[in-house]
Amino acid sequence: MPVTKFLAAALALGTAMTIAGPAEAQVTTPAPPVVPGAKPVTIERITVHAPAIEGNLEGESADRTVLVVLPPSYRSSPQRRYPVVYALHGYSIGAEQWVGEIHVPQTIEGAFAKGAREMIVVLPDSKTAHNGSFYSSSVTVGDFEKFVARDLVAYIDSHYRTIADRRSRGLAGHSMGGYGTARIGMKHADVFGALYMMSPCCLSTAALGKPDASAEKTLRALRSPAESASLPWGLRAQLATAAAWSPNPAAPPLFLDLPIKDGEPQPDVLARWAANAPLSMLDQYVGNLRRYAAIGIDVGDKDGLKEDAVKFHAALDRYGIANGFEIYPGDHTSGVATRVQEKMIPFFSSNLAFSR
């Protein structure tokens, strides 16, 4: 299907940033140079059951794959406890693809070798039938917001030697994961103590304009969420956004409301989408945002999401909420692995509490 006005509107909404192929968004990203003498971390692949996702209408599994990166000293220092950083992946990839894009374990090992203090890094999988949960609270997809902020944190604290205190928990993410960091961070300041958003998507929504009727017809012809697997990447993003932000338990088989009907925009649905945009939400959560020890935001100078990132930074500044903001040379994905090593891990090393 050609890129239509309808898909172009989805792109403008930030639900689709960099198309790497006809159906997938796994991209090849450059790794920073290997740091000599870096000590190895340990990666554990576990399954975490999420009560918050149980009973969702889309049939998403409540048993979620989670990758846990344990620092070099974890086995040799059995009495030591560690801060934890929860790192959220972007749209259309899962946790396994995420570690490939950010070159884990190399980048985490490199950050520690260059002086960052050791911490545990947790990477949960939030891929869904339509390729992404948007870390939102939806009866259709499940409450992935609460999965991250409650279920996952509780599991990690009960199974690993963590410092179970909000001041020792960081939340970070790239693209859709950056959106999740903004959303969850604003609403759950009682759980996390520092935030780092990398090229966050979906900070605002844009008017759809007049959508293409053929795209709507394609979406409405689906008879199950699984059928979306055959659709182009951008149309799956449209469905993922609707499943997350305009769920409808009375609208089988997809249990969602599209922002178009008979080729015309639906203002009520668009309003529901706008209510989930962090730039719209921020005013309600100023008190929570003030609680963070530090907030970091970065974005590439050639990233189409730069303008909204600038606006989010400006909104924080308007309220006098301290935040670090950097525009670096690069596009949406070109610098992400290096940023993890050189910026994200050191950021949490400086801003999390390493003792109670």
C-alpha positions as CSV (number, residue, x, y, z in Angstrom):
1,M,0.0,0.0,0.0
2,P,1.4,3.4,-0.8
3,V,2.0,6.0,1.9
4,T,-1.4,7.7,2.1
5,K,-2.7,10.8,3.7
6,F,-3.9,8.6,6.5
7,L,-0.5,7.0,7.1
8,A,1.1,10.4,6.8
9,A,-1.1,11.6,9.6
10,A,0.1,8.6,11.7
11,L,3.7,9.6,11.0
12,A,3.0,13.1,12.1
13,L,1.6,11.8,15.3
14,G,4.9,10.3,16.0
15,T,3.7,6.7,16.1
16,A,6.1,5.8,13.3
17,M,9.5,7.4,13.2
18,T,12.0,5.4,11.2
19,I,10.9,2.7,8.8
20,A,13.7,0.1,8.5
21,G,11.9,-2.3,6.3
22,P,8.5,-3.3,4.9
23,A,7.3,-5.0,8.0
24,E,9.8,-4.6,10.8
25,A,11.7,-1.8,12.5
26,Q,14.8,-3.6,13.7
27,V,17.6,-1.2,12.6
28,T,21.3,-1.5,12.5
29,T,22.9,1.0,14.8
30,P,26.6,1.8,15.3
31,A,28.2,0.7,18.5
32,P,30.7,2.9,20.4
33,P,34.3,1.6,20.5
34,V,34.9,-1.3,22.9
35,V,36.3,0.0,26.2
36,P,39.5,-1.9,27.1
37,G,39.3,-3.8,30.4
38,A,35.5,-3.7,30.7
39,K,34.3,-6.4,33.0
40,P,31.5,-8.7,31.9
41,V,27.9,-8.3,33.1
42,T,25.4,-11.2,33.3
43,I,22.2,-11.2,31.4
44,E,19.3,-13.2,32.8
45,R,16.2,-13.9,30.7
46,I,13.2,-14.3,32.9
47,T,9.4,-14.3,32.7
48,V,7.4,-12.0,34.9
49,H,3.7,-12.5,35.4
50,A,1.7,-9.2,35.2
51,P,-1.6,-9.1,37.0
52,A,-2.1,-5.7,35.4
53,I,-2.2,-7.2,32.0
54,E,-4.5,-10.1,32.8
55,G,-7.9,-10.2,31.1
56,N,-7.1,-7.8,28.3
57,L,-9.4,-8.0,25.3
58,E,-6.7,-8.3,22.8
59,G,-5.4,-11.5,24.2
60,E,-2.0,-10.2,25.1
61,S,0.0,-12.6,27.4
62,A,0.3,-11.5,31.0
63,D,3.6,-13.5,31.2
64,R,6.2,-11.0,29.9
65,T,9.8,-11.7,28.9
66,V,12.2,-9.5,30.8
67,L,16.0,-9.2,30.4
68,V,17.9,-8.4,33.6
69,V,21.4,-7.1,33.3
70,L,23.4,-7.8,36.5
71,P,26.6,-5.8,37.1
72,P,30.1,-7.4,37.2
73,S,30.2,-7.4,41.0
74,Y,26.8,-8.9,41.6
75,R,27.9,-12.5,42.0
76,S,31.1,-11.7,43.9
77,S,29.6,-9.3,46.4
78,P,26.6,-11.2,47.8
79,Q,25.9,-8.6,50.5
80,R,25.8,-5.7,48.2
81,R,22.5,-4.1,47.0
82,Y,22.1,-2.0,43.8
83,P,20.0,0.7,42.3
84,V,17.9,-0.4,39.3
85,V,17.2,1.3,35.9
86,Y,14.2,0.2,34.0
87,A,14.8,0.7,30.3
88,L,11.8,0.7,27.9
89,H,12.1,-0.2,24.2
90,G,10.5,1.5,21.2
91,Y,7.6,0.6,18.9
92,S,7.7,-2.6,16.8
93,I,10.6,-4.2,18.6
94,G,10.8,-6.3,21.8
95,A,13.4,-6.6,24.5
96,E,15.6,-8.9,22.5
97,Q,15.7,-6.5,19.5
98,W,16.2,-3.6,22.0
99,V,19.4,-5.0,23.4
100,G,20.6,-5.4,19.9
101,E,19.9,-1.8,19.0
102,I,21.7,-0.5,22.0
103,H,24.5,-3.1,21.9
104,V,24.0,-4.6,25.3
105,P,26.0,-5.9,27.0
106,Q,28.9,-3.9,25.4
107,T,27.5,-0.5,26.2
108,I,26.6,-1.2,29.8
109,E,30.0,-2.9,30.4
110,G,31.6,0.1,28.7
111,A,29.8,2.6,30.9
112,F,30.9,0.8,34.1
113,A,34.5,0.6,32.8
114,K,34.5,4.3,32.1
115,G,33.5,5.1,35.7
116,A,29.7,4.8,36.0
117,R,28.7,3.2,39.3
118,E,27.3,-0.3,39.0
119,M,23.6,-0.8,38.8
120,I,21.1,-3.4,37.7
121,V,19.4,-2.7,34.3
122,V,16.0,-4.2,33.5
123,L,14.5,-4.4,30.0
124,P,10.9,-5.5,29.8
125,D,9.2,-6.7,26.7
126,S,6.0,-4.7,25.8
127,K,5.5,-5.8,22.2
128,T,1.8,-6.6,21.4
129,A,-0.3,-7.9,18.6
130,H,-0.1,-4.4,16.9
131,N,3.6,-4.1,17.7
132,G,3.5,-2.0,20.9
133,S,1.6,-1.2,24.1
134,F,2.6,2.5,24.3
135,Y,3.0,1.7,28.0
136,S,-0.5,2.9,28.5
137,S,-3.5,1.8,30.6
138,S,-6.1,0.1,28.3
139,V,-8.7,-2.6,28.8
140,T,-8.0,-3.6,25.2
141,V,-4.2,-4.1,25.5
142,G,-3.8,-4.4,29.2
143,D,-2.4,-2.0,31.8
144,F,1.2,-1.8,30.7
145,E,1.7,1.4,32.6
146,K,0.9,-0.5,35.9
147,F,2.9,-3.5,34.7
148,V,6.1,-1.4,34.6
149,A,5.4,0.8,37.6
150,R,4.0,-1.9,40.0
151,D,4.2,-5.5,38.9
152,L,7.7,-5.4,37.4
153,V,9.2,-3.3,40.2
154,A,7.7,-5.6,42.8
155,Y,9.1,-8.7,41.1
156,I,12.6,-7.3,40.7
157,D,12.7,-6.0,44.3
158,S,11.6,-9.5,45.6
159,H,14.0,-11.5,43.4
160,Y,17.2,-9.5,43.2
161,R,19.4,-7.5,45.6
162,T,18.0,-4.1,44.9
163,I,17.8,-0.9,46.9
164,A,14.0,-0.9,47.2
165,D,13.6,2.9,47.4
166,R,12.2,5.3,44.7
167,R,15.4,7.3,45.0
168,S,17.3,4.3,43.8
169,R,15.1,3.5,40.8
170,G,15.5,5.1,37.4
171,L,13.2,5.0,34.4
172,A,14.5,5.4,30.8
173,G,13.4,4.7,27.3
174,H,13.8,5.4,23.6
175,S,11.1,6.5,21.2
176,M,7.9,4.8,22.3
177,G,9.9,3.9,25.4
178,G,10.7,7.6,25.8
179,Y,7.0,8.3,25.7
180,G,6.5,5.6,28.3
181,T,9.1,7.2,30.5
182,A,7.3,10.6,30.3
183,R,3.9,9.0,30.9
184,I,4.8,6.7,33.7
185,G,7.2,9.1,35.2
186,M,4.6,11.8,35.5
187,K,2.0,9.5,37.1
188,H,4.3,7.4,39.3
189,A,6.8,9.7,41.0
190,D,6.2,7.6,44.1
191,V,8.1,4.7,42.4
192,F,10.9,6.3,40.5
193,G,13.6,8.9,41.4
194,A,15.1,9.9,38.1
195,L,14.0,9.9,34.4
196,Y,15.9,9.9,31.1
197,M,13.9,10.2,27.8
198,M,15.7,9.4,24.6
199,S,14.1,10.7,21.4
200,P,10.6,10.4,23.0
201,C,7.7,9.9,20.6
202,C,4.1,11.0,20.9
203,L,4.6,13.9,23.2
204,S,1.8,15.6,21.3
205,T,-0.7,14.7,18.7
206,A,-1.5,16.4,15.4
207,A,-4.7,17.0,13.5
208,L,-5.3,14.0,11.2
209,G,-6.8,16.1,8.4
210,K,-8.8,14.2,5.8
211,P,-7.8,10.5,5.9
212,D,-7.6,8.1,3.0
213,A,-10.8,6.0,2.8
214,S,-8.9,2.9,1.4
215,A,-6.7,2.8,4.6
216,E,-9.8,2.9,6.8
217,K,-11.4,0.2,4.8
218,T,-8.3,-2.0,5.3
219,L,-8.3,-1.5,9.0
220,R,-12.1,-2.1,9.4
221,A,-11.8,-5.3,7.4
222,L,-9.7,-7.0,10.1
223,R,-11.4,-9.8,11.9
224,S,-8.9,-10.3,14.7
225,P,-5.9,-8.5,16.2
226,A,-3.6,-11.2,14.8
227,E,-4.6,-10.3,11.2
228,S,-2.8,-7.0,11.6
229,A,0.5,-8.8,11.2
230,S,0.1,-8.6,7.5
231,L,-0.4,-4.9,7.4
232,P,2.3,-2.2,6.6
233,W,4.2,-0.9,9.5
234,G,2.5,2.5,9.7
235,L,-1.0,1.0,9.7
236,R,-0.1,-1.3,12.6
237,A,1.1,1.7,14.4
238,Q,-2.3,3.3,13.9
239,L,-4.0,0.3,15.4
240,A,-1.5,0.1,18.3
241,T,-2.2,3.8,19.1
242,A,-6.0,3.2,19.0
243,A,-5.8,0.1,21.1
244,A,-3.8,2.0,23.7
245,W,-5.6,5.4,23.7
246,S,-9.1,4.8,22.4
247,P,-10.1,1.3,23.6
248,N,-13.7,0.3,23.3
249,P,-14.8,-3.0,25.0
250,A,-18.1,-2.8,23.1
251,A,-16.4,-2.8,19.6
252,P,-15.3,-6.4,18.7
253,P,-13.2,-7.8,17.2
254,L,-10.5,-5.2,17.7
255,F,-12.0,-3.5,20.7
256,L,-10.9,0.0,19.7
257,D,-12.2,3.2,18.1
258,L,-10.4,4.5,15.0
259,P,-9.9,8.2,14.6
260,I,-11.8,8.1,11.3
261,K,-15.2,6.9,10.2
262,D,-16.5,6.9,6.7
263,G,-13.4,8.9,5.7
264,E,-14.0,11.7,8.2
265,P,-12.0,12.5,11.4
266,Q,-13.7,11.7,14.7
267,P,-13.1,14.6,17.1
268,D,-14.1,12.6,20.2
269,V,-11.5,9.9,19.4
270,L,-8.9,12.5,18.6
271,A,-9.6,14.2,22.0
272,R,-9.0,10.9,23.7
273,W,-5.7,10.6,22.0
274,A,-4.7,14.1,22.9
275,A,-5.5,13.3,26.6
276,N,-2.7,10.8,26.5
277,A,-0.1,13.1,25.1
278,P,2.5,14.2,27.7
279,L,2.6,17.8,26.5
280,S,-1.2,17.9,27.3
281,M,-0.7,15.9,30.6
282,L,2.2,17.9,32.0
283,D,0.3,20.7,33.7
284,Q,-1.6,18.1,35.8
285,Y,1.6,16.5,37.1
286,V,3.9,19.4,37.9
287,G,4.0,18.4,41.6
288,N,5.1,14.9,40.7
289,L,7.7,16.1,38.3
290,R,9.2,18.3,40.9
291,R,10.0,15.2,43.0
292,Y,12.6,13.8,40.7
293,A,16.2,14.2,41.5
294,A,17.0,14.6,37.8
295,I,15.2,14.6,34.4
296,G,17.2,14.1,31.2
297,I,16.0,14.5,27.6
298,D,18.0,14.0,24.4
299,V,17.1,13.9,20.7
300,G,19.0,14.0,17.4
301,D,19.3,17.1,15.4
302,K,17.9,15.3,12.4
303,D,15.1,13.5,14.3
304,G,11.6,14.4,13.3
305,L,10.7,14.3,17.0
306,K,13.0,17.1,17.9
307,E,10.4,19.9,17.9
308,D,8.2,18.2,20.5
309,A,11.2,17.3,22.6
310,V,12.2,21.0,22.6
311,K,8.6,21.9,23.6
312,F,8.7,19.4,26.5
313,H,12.0,20.8,27.7
314,A,10.5,24.3,27.5
315,A,7.4,23.3,29.4
316,L,9.6,21.9,32.2
317,D,11.6,25.1,32.2
318,R,8.4,27.2,32.3
319,Y,7.5,25.5,35.6
320,G,11.1,25.8,37.0
321,I,11.5,22.0,36.9
322,A,15.2,21.3,36.5
323,N,16.0,19.2,33.5
324,G,19.0,18.4,31.3
325,F,18.3,18.7,27.6
326,E,20.6,17.9,24.7
327,I,20.3,18.0,20.9
328,Y,23.1,15.8,19.5
329,P,24.2,15.1,15.9
330,G,22.1,12.2,14.6
331,D,18.7,10.9,13.5
332,H,16.2,8.9,15.4
333,T,18.3,5.8,16.0
334,S,21.9,6.5,14.8
335,G,23.2,7.6,18.2
336,V,21.1,5.5,20.6
337,A,23.8,2.9,21.5
338,T,26.5,5.5,22.2
339,R,24.0,7.6,24.2
340,V,23.3,4.6,26.4
341,Q,27.0,4.2,27.2
342,E,28.1,7.8,27.4
343,K,25.0,9.6,28.7
344,M,22.2,7.4,30.1
345,I,24.1,5.1,32.4
346,P,26.3,7.9,33.7
347,F,23.2,10.0,34.2
348,F,21.8,7.5,36.6
349,S,25.2,6.9,38.2
350,S,25.2,10.5,39.2
351,N,21.5,10.9,40.1
352,L,20.3,7.7,41.8
353,A,20.9,6.9,45.5
354,F,23.4,4.1,46.0
355,S,22.5,3.5,49.6
356,R,19.4,3.9,51.7
